[in-house]
Amino acid sequence: MLALFYIFIAVAVGLGIWQLNRLSSYKQVILNNDKGEPVNAIAKSEENPVATEKDNDIHGKFFLIFLIGFYLLMTYCLFFMNDIMLPESASVEGENDDNLFLITFVLIGVVQFATQFLLFYFSFKYRGINNRKALFYADSHKLELIWTTIPTIVLTALIGYGLYTWNDVMDLSDSENPLVIEVYAQQFNWQARYAGADNTLGRGNVRNIKDINTIGIDMTDANSADDIPVRELHLPKGRKIVFKFRSQDVLHSAYMPHFRAQMNCVPGMVTEFGFTPKFTTQEMRVQEETVRKVNGINKLRKAKGEDPYEFEYLLLCNKICGASHYNMQMKIVVEEEADFYSWLKQQKTITELVN
C-alpha cells in the first residue's frame, strides 16, 4: 500500500509539472468576439483558445474515469486498511469516543461520496457537446435554507455529543473510591506515583528533586509517606482511575491511545482525567482485531529480520518535546484487581526508598 501511495504522489507531481508547463506556453492576445468586438484573451501562440466539443468530450470522460478510480481507492481504504485502526476501546469512557468517531466518519463519508458524485458525474454528463448551453441559476432561498439548516442541526448535535464525551472523562466529581495515580513527565521518560493506603497523593514540586526523589515529592507532607513511585503503570480492571499529570521541564502530552485518553502535562500546574479499564492486557491480546493487527506488524518485522512484537498497552508522549520524543513511552499493564494489589504490595514506598 505504501508503494501505491508513492505512485499516486509521483503521478500527482507529474501532472502538476505538466500543467505548469502548459500554462507557461500561453500568453495574452486580442481576439474578436461574436459581435466583432476586440477582447482580451489568454491563448497559446497561433492556437485558438476556445475549447472544441472534442476537448470538452475528452475532459468530461476524464472526470468520469477519475470518479470511478476515486471510489475504488476509497473502497480499498475502507475495507482493506482497517488493520491500521485501533482496536475496540479498552476503557468504558472510550466507548463514547468511538461512537462519536464512527458517527462523524459515516456522516462525512456520505456527504463526500454524494458531493464527489455531483461534482464529477455532472461535469461528465453536462460537458459542452452538441451545442449544449448552460442554464443560469441566480439563487434559491429554499435551497440556501436547506443547506444552511441541515448542517447547523447536524453540527450542533455532534458538538453536544462531543461535550458529553469530554465531560464523561473530565468530570471526576461523582467517582466512587477511584484509584489516584500521578503521572510525571520529563525529557524523555515517564514516572508514576500511586497514592498509597490513604489514596491521597502528597504534594510535589520540582524544587524537592534530590537524589532518589526524582519526581519532587514533598517529604514534609504527611500524605507523601505511603506514596509509591514506579516506572511501570499497573491498572486494575473495572475500577475508576484518576490520573493527575505534572511536567518537570517542557510541555508533554500523556497519550494512552487504546483507552482513548490524552492530556497535556504542563510545567507548573496539575492536569487530570479519569477512565475505567475494561480489558486486561491478556484479554486485549486475544481479541480478533488485535491479533490481526499484531500479525500484520510481525509480518513486516520478520521481513526486516526483527524480533516479533507482542501487544502491550503504552503511555506515549504526543507532543514533540525534543530530540528523543519518539522514544518517550511507558508500559501499562491492566490486570484483575487481586493481581494488581498483589503487585502493588511488592513495591516500596517513597519513605522506604529514601531511608
One Martini backbone bead per residue (centre of mass of N, CA, C, O) as a GRO file, in nm:
protein
  355
    1MET     BB    1   0.055   0.064  -0.018
    2LEU     BB    2   0.300   0.252  -0.014
    3ALA     BB    3   0.361   0.227  -0.315
    4LEU     BB    4   0.090   0.345  -0.410
    5PHE     BB    5   0.133   0.620  -0.282
    6TYR     BB    6   0.390   0.696  -0.443
    7ILE     BB    7   0.257   0.681  -0.718
    8PHE     BB    8   0.046   0.898  -0.669
    9ILE     BB    9   0.246   1.127  -0.615
   10ALA     BB   10   0.398   1.110  -0.885
   11VAL     BB   11   0.153   1.170  -1.064
   12ALA     BB   12   0.076   1.442  -0.939
   13VAL     BB   13   0.345   1.584  -0.998
   14GLY     BB   14   0.345   1.537  -1.305
   15LEU     BB   15   0.080   1.691  -1.363
   16GLY     BB   16   0.173   1.960  -1.247
   17ILE     BB   17   0.410   2.006  -1.443
   18TRP     BB   18   0.244   1.988  -1.701
   19GLN     BB   19   0.054   2.228  -1.643
   20LEU     BB   20   0.272   2.444  -1.607
   21ASN     BB   21   0.389   2.413  -1.892
   22ARG     BB   22   0.130   2.494  -2.040
   23LEU     BB   23   0.094   2.777  -1.914
   24SER     BB   24   0.372   2.899  -2.019
   25SER     BB   25   0.254   2.894  -2.336
   26TYR     BB   26   0.083   3.131  -2.260
   27LYS     BB   27  -0.095   3.430  -2.378
   28GLN     BB   28  -0.181   3.750  -2.450
   29VAL     BB   29  -0.470   3.834  -2.652
   30ILE     BB   30  -0.650   3.959  -2.944
   31LEU     BB   31  -0.999   3.916  -3.000
   32ASN     BB   32  -1.298   3.832  -3.157
   33ASN     BB   33  -1.614   3.834  -3.114
   34ASP     BB   34  -1.937   3.780  -3.225
   35LYS     BB   35  -1.947   4.114  -3.275
   36GLY     BB   36  -1.641   4.209  -3.351
   37GLU     BB   37  -1.506   4.255  -3.078
   38PRO     BB   38  -1.244   4.338  -2.895
   39VAL     BB   39  -1.061   4.095  -2.688
   40ASN     BB   40  -0.930   3.955  -2.419
   41ALA     BB   41  -0.689   3.675  -2.415
   42ILE     BB   42  -0.590   3.337  -2.358
   43ALA     BB   43  -0.315   3.198  -2.553
   44LYS     BB   44  -0.172   3.008  -2.771
   45SER     BB   45   0.038   3.011  -3.000
   46GLU     BB   46  -0.145   2.980  -3.284
   47GLU     BB   47  -0.415   2.938  -3.112
   48ASN     BB   48  -0.725   2.837  -3.010
   49PRO     BB   49  -0.879   2.904  -2.693
   50VAL     BB   50  -1.121   2.743  -2.776
   51ALA     BB   51  -1.301   2.487  -2.692
   52THR     BB   52  -1.389   2.195  -2.808
   53GLU     BB   53  -1.597   1.928  -2.821
   54LYS     BB   54  -1.366   1.727  -2.793
   55ASP     BB   55  -1.243   1.843  -2.539
   56ASN     BB   56  -1.496   1.818  -2.362
   57ASP     BB   57  -1.531   1.510  -2.394
   58ILE     BB   58  -1.260   1.422  -2.274
   59HIS     BB   59  -1.282   1.566  -1.997
   60GLY     BB   60  -1.546   1.434  -1.909
   61LYS     BB   61  -1.432   1.140  -1.909
   62PHE     BB   62  -1.212   1.195  -1.701
   63PHE     BB   63  -1.402   1.253  -1.469
   64LEU     BB   64  -1.530   0.970  -1.462
   65ILE     BB   65  -1.270   0.808  -1.420
   66PHE     BB   66  -1.191   0.947  -1.156
   67LEU     BB   67  -1.440   0.868  -0.995
   68ILE     BB   68  -1.398   0.563  -1.008
   69GLY     BB   69  -1.111   0.561  -0.885
   70PHE     BB   70  -1.187   0.697  -0.620
   71TYR     BB   71  -1.388   0.479  -0.520
   72LEU     BB   72  -1.190   0.242  -0.523
   73LEU     BB   73  -0.989   0.363  -0.319
   74MET     BB   74  -1.191   0.403  -0.089
   75THR     BB   75  -1.275   0.106  -0.062
   76TYR     BB   76  -0.997  -0.005   0.002
   77CYS     BB   77  -0.950   0.159   0.263
   78LEU     BB   78  -1.203   0.057   0.421
   79PHE     BB   79  -1.147  -0.279   0.384
   80PHE     BB   80  -0.796  -0.300   0.378
   81MET     BB   81  -0.711  -0.071   0.632
   82ASN     BB   82  -0.812  -0.151   0.931
   83ASP     BB   83  -0.535  -0.236   1.077
   84ILE     BB   84  -0.454   0.075   1.148
   85MET     BB   85  -0.659   0.062   1.350
   86LEU     BB   86  -0.795   0.066   1.640
   87PRO     BB   87  -0.921  -0.105   1.865
   88GLU     BB   88  -1.116  -0.147   2.095
   89SER     BB   89  -1.193   0.001   2.364
   90ALA     BB   90  -1.029  -0.016   2.698
   91SER     BB   91  -1.262   0.182   2.787
   92VAL     BB   92  -1.560   0.296   2.885
   93GLU     BB   93  -1.535   0.599   2.791
   94GLY     BB   94  -1.432   0.528   2.492
   95GLU     BB   95  -1.704   0.453   2.359
   96ASN     BB   96  -1.797   0.743   2.295
   97ASP     BB   97  -1.560   0.810   2.113
   98ASP     BB   98  -1.618   0.592   1.900
   99ASN     BB   99  -1.904   0.685   1.831
  100LEU     BB  100  -1.826   0.968   1.738
  101PHE     BB  101  -1.637   0.879   1.512
  102LEU     BB  102  -1.841   0.709   1.350
  103ILE     BB  103  -2.053   0.925   1.295
  104THR     BB  104  -1.863   1.127   1.158
  105PHE     BB  105  -1.756   0.937   0.937
  106VAL     BB  106  -2.027   0.874   0.802
  107LEU     BB  107  -2.116   1.160   0.736
  108ILE     BB  108  -1.869   1.240   0.569
  109GLY     BB  109  -1.886   1.004   0.368
  110VAL     BB  110  -2.164   1.067   0.247
  111VAL     BB  111  -2.109   1.358   0.157
  112GLN     BB  112  -1.857   1.305  -0.021
  113PHE     BB  113  -1.986   1.101  -0.208
  114ALA     BB  114  -2.204   1.292  -0.320
  115THR     BB  115  -2.023   1.530  -0.404
  116GLN     BB  116  -1.839   1.382  -0.605
  117PHE     BB  117  -2.064   1.295  -0.789
  118LEU     BB  118  -2.171   1.574  -0.869
  119LEU     BB  119  -1.909   1.692  -0.981
  120PHE     BB  120  -1.819   1.461  -1.193
  121TYR     BB  121  -2.081   1.366  -1.333
  122PHE     BB  122  -2.181   1.645  -1.427
  123SER     BB  123  -1.927   1.709  -1.591
  124PHE     BB  124  -1.993   1.479  -1.788
  125LYS     BB  125  -2.297   1.511  -1.867
  126TYR     BB  126  -2.251   1.851  -1.912
  127ARG     BB  127  -2.082   1.868  -2.143
  128GLY     BB  128  -1.963   2.053  -2.427
  129ILE     BB  129  -2.209   1.936  -2.641
  130ASN     BB  130  -2.427   1.991  -2.889
  131ASN     BB  131  -2.472   2.298  -2.814
  132ARG     BB  132  -2.467   2.325  -2.517
  133LYS     BB  133  -2.635   2.505  -2.255
  134ALA     BB  134  -2.623   2.687  -1.984
  135LEU     BB  135  -2.789   2.737  -1.679
  136PHE     BB  136  -2.902   3.018  -1.525
  137TYR     BB  137  -2.870   3.039  -1.156
  138ALA     BB  138  -2.903   3.258  -0.915
  139ASP     BB  139  -3.130   3.163  -0.687
  140SER     BB  140  -3.232   2.991  -0.359
  141HIS     BB  141  -3.386   3.005  -0.062
  142LYS     BB  142  -3.451   2.710  -0.014
  143LEU     BB  143  -3.168   2.590  -0.054
  144GLU     BB  144  -3.019   2.769   0.154
  145LEU     BB  145  -3.187   2.670   0.396
  146ILE     BB  146  -3.111   2.373   0.378
  147TRP     BB  147  -2.779   2.404   0.368
  148THR     BB  148  -2.793   2.545   0.659
  149THR     BB  149  -2.972   2.381   0.858
  150ILE     BB  150  -2.858   2.093   0.851
  151PRO     BB  151  -2.563   2.147   0.944
  152THR     BB  152  -2.643   2.284   1.209
  153ILE     BB  153  -2.783   2.042   1.342
  154VAL     BB  154  -2.555   1.834   1.316
  155LEU     BB  155  -2.327   1.997   1.461
  156THR     BB  156  -2.476   2.036   1.727
  157ALA     BB  157  -2.498   1.735   1.795
  158LEU     BB  158  -2.193   1.671   1.788
  159ILE     BB  159  -2.104   1.876   2.002
  160GLY     BB  160  -2.281   1.769   2.230
  161TYR     BB  161  -2.155   1.484   2.234
  162GLY     BB  162  -1.865   1.583   2.279
  163LEU     BB  163  -1.917   1.715   2.557
  164TYR     BB  164  -2.011   1.459   2.696
  165THR     BB  165  -1.749   1.298   2.650
  166TRP     BB  166  -1.560   1.497   2.794
  167ASN     BB  167  -1.706   1.498   3.075
  168ASP     BB  168  -1.676   1.190   3.130
  169VAL     BB  169  -1.357   1.232   3.174
  170MET     BB  170  -1.334   1.515   3.349
  171ASP     BB  171  -1.564   1.440   3.548
  172LEU     BB  172  -1.480   1.342   3.900
  173SER     BB  173  -1.706   1.395   4.127
  174ASP     BB  174  -1.865   1.089   4.103
  175SER     BB  175  -1.638   0.921   4.206
  176GLU     BB  176  -1.594   0.597   4.347
  177ASN     BB  177  -1.317   0.512   4.476
  178PRO     BB  178  -1.062   0.599   4.335
  179LEU     BB  179  -0.763   0.567   4.168
  180VAL     BB  180  -0.462   0.738   4.246
  181ILE     BB  181  -0.249   0.886   3.985
  182GLU     BB  182   0.072   0.992   3.907
  183VAL     BB  183   0.207   1.166   3.622
  184TYR     BB  184   0.552   1.202   3.518
  185ALA     BB  185   0.722   1.443   3.319
  186GLN     BB  186   1.024   1.397   3.115
  187GLN     BB  187   1.312   1.429   2.963
  188PHE     BB  188   1.246   1.099   2.821
  189ASN     BB  189   1.017   1.025   3.057
  190TRP     BB  190   0.831   0.817   3.282
  191GLN     BB  191   0.642   0.857   3.586
  192ALA     BB  192   0.499   0.719   3.892
  193ARG     BB  193   0.224   0.762   4.149
  194TYR     BB  194   0.095   0.621   4.428
  195ALA     BB  195  -0.160   0.675   4.696
  196GLY     BB  196  -0.167   0.457   4.873
  197ALA     BB  197  -0.367   0.386   5.147
  198ASP     BB  198  -0.505   0.690   5.149
  199ASN     BB  199  -0.551   0.796   4.849
  200THR     BB  200  -0.327   1.038   4.886
  201LEU     BB  201  -0.144   1.279   4.761
  202GLY     BB  202   0.132   1.432   4.780
  203ARG     BB  203   0.322   1.674   4.740
  204GLY     BB  204   0.469   1.852   4.447
  205ASN     BB  205   0.814   1.954   4.346
  206VAL     BB  206   1.099   2.038   4.177
  207ARG     BB  207   1.252   2.144   4.439
  208ASN     BB  208   1.255   1.831   4.566
  209ILE     BB  209   1.476   1.732   4.397
  210LYS     BB  210   1.660   1.437   4.523
  211ASP     BB  211   1.812   1.194   4.418
  212ILE     BB  212   1.566   0.953   4.445
  213ASN     BB  213   1.377   1.213   4.427
  214THR     BB  214   1.273   1.255   4.093
  215ILE     BB  215   0.957   1.400   4.148
  216GLY     BB  216   0.923   1.595   4.402
  217ILE     BB  217   0.853   1.496   4.683
  218ASP     BB  218   0.698   1.598   4.980
  219MET     BB  219   0.827   1.491   5.290
  220THR     BB  220   0.648   1.691   5.486
  221ASP     BB  221   0.409   1.535   5.386
  222ALA     BB  222   0.204   1.300   5.520
  223ASN     BB  223   0.084   1.188   5.238
  224SER     BB  224   0.376   1.082   5.125
  225ALA     BB  225   0.475   0.828   5.286
  226ASP     BB  226   0.287   0.606   5.097
  227ASP     BB  227   0.404   0.664   4.839
  228ILE     BB  228   0.443   0.508   4.500
  229PRO     BB  229   0.709   0.474   4.300
  230VAL     BB  230   0.719   0.425   3.937
  231ARG     BB  231   0.796   0.270   3.586
  232GLU     BB  232   0.512   0.108   3.591
  233LEU     BB  233   0.190   0.054   3.487
  234HIS     BB  234  -0.084  -0.043   3.699
  235LEU     BB  235  -0.420  -0.171   3.634
  236PRO     BB  236  -0.744  -0.212   3.731
  237LYS     BB  237  -1.009  -0.377   3.649
  238GLY     BB  238  -1.311  -0.180   3.683
  239ARG     BB  239  -1.160   0.084   3.786
  240LYS     BB  240  -1.135   0.395   3.870
  241ILE     BB  241  -0.910   0.637   3.723
  242VAL     BB  242  -0.701   0.897   3.855
  243PHE     BB  243  -0.523   1.137   3.679
  244LYS     BB  244  -0.214   1.311   3.748
  245PHE     BB  245  -0.032   1.586   3.598
  246ARG     BB  246   0.322   1.639   3.541
  247SER     BB  247   0.598   1.872   3.470
  248GLN     BB  248   0.945   1.950   3.464
  249ASP     BB  249   0.984   2.121   3.174
  250VAL     BB  250   0.787   2.060   2.932
  251LEU     BB  251   0.560   2.003   2.698
  252HIS     BB  252   0.335   1.742   2.733
  253SER     BB  253   0.157   1.426   2.623
  254ALA     BB  254  -0.072   1.209   2.750
  255TYR     BB  255  -0.097   0.897   2.565
  256MET     BB  256  -0.379   0.653   2.548
  257PRO     BB  257  -0.506   0.505   2.284
  258HIS     BB  258  -0.673   0.248   2.395
  259PHE     BB  259  -0.837   0.465   2.600
  260ARG     BB  260  -0.894   0.746   2.477
  261ALA     BB  261  -0.642   0.925   2.605
  262GLN     BB  262  -0.564   1.283   2.672
  263MET     BB  263  -0.297   1.498   2.823
  264ASN     BB  264  -0.155   1.770   2.927
  265CYS     BB  265   0.178   1.854   3.044
  266VAL     BB  266   0.229   2.123   3.269
  267PRO     BB  267   0.430   2.340   3.384
  268GLY     BB  268   0.310   2.432   3.714
  269MET     BB  269   0.076   2.209   3.678
  270VAL     BB  270  -0.238   2.031   3.722
  271THR     BB  271  -0.369   1.759   3.553
  272GLU     BB  272  -0.678   1.574   3.445
  273PHE     BB  273  -0.813   1.233   3.438
  274GLY     BB  274  -1.055   0.960   3.359
  275PHE     BB  275  -1.080   0.591   3.380
  276THR     BB  276  -1.210   0.253   3.283
  277PRO     BB  277  -1.098  -0.044   3.266
  278LYS     BB  278  -1.207  -0.348   3.056
  279PHE     BB  279  -0.920  -0.473   2.972
  280THR     BB  280  -0.691  -0.679   2.977
  281THR     BB  281  -0.405  -0.752   2.833
  282GLN     BB  282  -0.480  -1.047   2.764
  283GLU     BB  283  -0.760  -0.987   2.637
  284MET     BB  284  -0.648  -0.803   2.407
  285ARG     BB  285  -0.456  -1.011   2.267
  286VAL     BB  286  -0.720  -1.210   2.174
  287GLN     BB  287  -0.833  -1.021   1.991
  288GLU     BB  288  -0.900  -1.006   1.665
  289GLU     BB  289  -0.792  -0.724   1.599
  290THR     BB  290  -0.519  -0.755   1.741
  291VAL     BB  291  -0.413  -1.006   1.598
  292ARG     BB  292  -0.417  -0.885   1.311
  293LYS     BB  293  -0.225  -0.651   1.371
  294VAL     BB  294   0.017  -0.813   1.481
  295ASN     BB  295   0.058  -0.986   1.228
  296GLY     BB  296   0.127  -0.747   1.043
  297ILE     BB  297   0.375  -0.650   1.199
  298ASN     BB  298   0.537  -0.926   1.198
  299LYS     BB  299   0.567  -0.942   0.895
  300LEU     BB  300   0.753  -0.694   0.875
  301ARG     BB  301   0.968  -0.781   1.086
  302LYS     BB  302   1.057  -1.042   0.944
  303ALA     BB  303   1.161  -0.903   0.681
  304LYS     BB  304   1.383  -0.742   0.878
  305GLY     BB  305   1.482  -0.939   1.119
  306GLU     BB  306   1.288  -0.908   1.360
  307ASP     BB  307   1.137  -0.925   1.640
  308PRO     BB  308   0.860  -1.002   1.779
  309TYR     BB  309   0.547  -0.871   1.859
  310GLU     BB  310   0.382  -0.764   2.165
  311PHE     BB  311   0.117  -0.668   2.314
  312GLU     BB  312   0.086  -0.329   2.452
  313TYR     BB  313   0.032  -0.099   2.664
  314LEU     BB  314   0.064   0.267   2.622
  315LEU     BB  315   0.258   0.549   2.711
  316LEU     BB  316   0.261   0.855   2.540
  317CYS     BB  317   0.403   1.118   2.355
  318ASN     BB  318   0.211   1.399   2.182
  319LYS     BB  319   0.471   1.587   2.200
  320ILE     BB  320   0.724   1.776   2.076
  321CYS     BB  321   1.002   1.762   2.322
  322GLY     BB  322   1.242   1.645   2.139
  323ALA     BB  323   1.485   1.432   2.026
  324SER     BB  324   1.342   1.174   2.214
  325HIS     BB  325   1.030   1.160   2.183
  326TYR     BB  326   0.980   0.881   2.032
  327ASN     BB  327   1.092   0.724   2.320
  328MET     BB  328   0.839   0.817   2.500
  329GLN     BB  329   0.758   0.553   2.723
  330MET     BB  330   0.502   0.339   2.889
  331LYS     BB  331   0.407   0.069   3.048
  332ILE     BB  332   0.087  -0.104   3.050
  333VAL     BB  333  -0.096  -0.287   3.305
  334VAL     BB  334  -0.380  -0.492   3.288
  335GLU     BB  335  -0.564  -0.623   3.573
  336GLU     BB  336  -0.669  -0.779   3.813
  337GLU     BB  337  -0.721  -0.667   4.126
  338ALA     BB  338  -0.560  -0.884   4.278
  339ASP     BB  339  -0.300  -0.856   4.107
  340PHE     BB  340  -0.252  -0.560   4.161
  341TYR     BB  341  -0.216  -0.575   4.476
  342SER     BB  342   0.016  -0.772   4.466
  343TRP     BB  343   0.208  -0.580   4.320
  344LEU     BB  344   0.190  -0.328   4.511
  345LYS     BB  345   0.312  -0.472   4.769
  346GLN     BB  346   0.607  -0.493   4.625
  347GLN     BB  347   0.627  -0.195   4.658
  348LYS     BB  348   0.794   0.091   4.741
  349THR     BB  349   0.808   0.349   4.924
  350ILE     BB  350   0.946   0.656   4.958
  351THR     BB  351   1.044   0.610   5.246
  352GLU     BB  352   1.203   0.347   5.193
  353LEU     BB  353   1.390   0.467   4.972
  354VAL     BB  354   1.519   0.704   5.133
  355ASN     BB  355   1.597   0.515   5.396
   0.00000   0.00000   0.00000
